[in-house]
C-alpha cells in the first residue's frame, strides 16, 4: 500500500459501503458487496468492512486512488485484476 494513505470504511447498509481514501488527493467511493460474495472470499473469518478495506489496499498497491472507480460492485475488481480473489483470500 502507498505510504501515508488512509482508508476509511463506513457501512451504509448491509451491502453498501462508503470508502474514503486520503492520499495525495482524497477520494470517496461507494462499493456494494452481496453477502454470498463476502462469504466466498472470507469464509466468515472477518467482517465485510475488513474485506472492503483490504480490497482497497489491494487496489492501491496497483493504482492511485484517483484511478479507482467511484462506484462499483466488489467482484468488478476481478475483471481488472484476475488475481484479486486468490490474493485477497491470502490477506484476510
Secondary structure, 3 states (H helix, E strand, C coil): CCCCCEEEEEECCCCEEEEEEECCCEEEEEEECCHHHHHHHHCCCCCHHHHHHHHHHHHHCCCCHHHCCCEEEHHHHHHHCCCHHHHHHHHC
